[in-house]
Amino acid sequence: MKNLIYLIFSCVLLSSCSNENLYEFKDLTTETDYIYRVTAFPEDSTKSMEFDVRSYQTNGYDQTITNQKGIRTASNGRAEAMEFSVKAYKKNGVLFIPQDNIKRIWIDCYEVEAVGNDRWMLFQHITEEIATLYVGYDFETNEKTIEYRED
């Protein structure tokens, strides 16, 4: 009887591990790494600047992974930048959500392995239209997406 319970438990365990998802995983370690750099410039350098940025990327299970960062600066008169690393696989991008004192947004995407001015730029987008902005890239179709969204 004890052996029968172990046999049934083993069968259940093995059948639960044979989920289809285990075989549909794509190893992304060989894919090229890219950086999305999002830079915001203040309207008034004597005031603090506030914004959020969400990054999106597709993982090896074809799921969208989201990472969010929020920034509130001191009144320093400088631009503030943040960077997100993504793999050159399916869809990825960043969503810029302005909140206060933003004059200009500069988003560029470049390959990690390149250095300095020799880095290979995939694209860049500079705008003075201050609204929620999505900039992304689809590596399957080689299409860039730029969408202004309402809050």
Buried (B, 14 or more C-beta within 10 A) or exposed (E): EEEEEEEEEEEEEEEEEEEEEEEEEBEBEEBBEBBBBBBBBBEEEEBBBBBBBBBBBBBBEEEEEEEEEEBEBEEEEEBBBBEBEBBBBBBBBBBBBBEBBBBBBBBBBBBBEEEEEEBEEBBEBEBEEBBBBBBBBBBEEEEBEEEEEEE
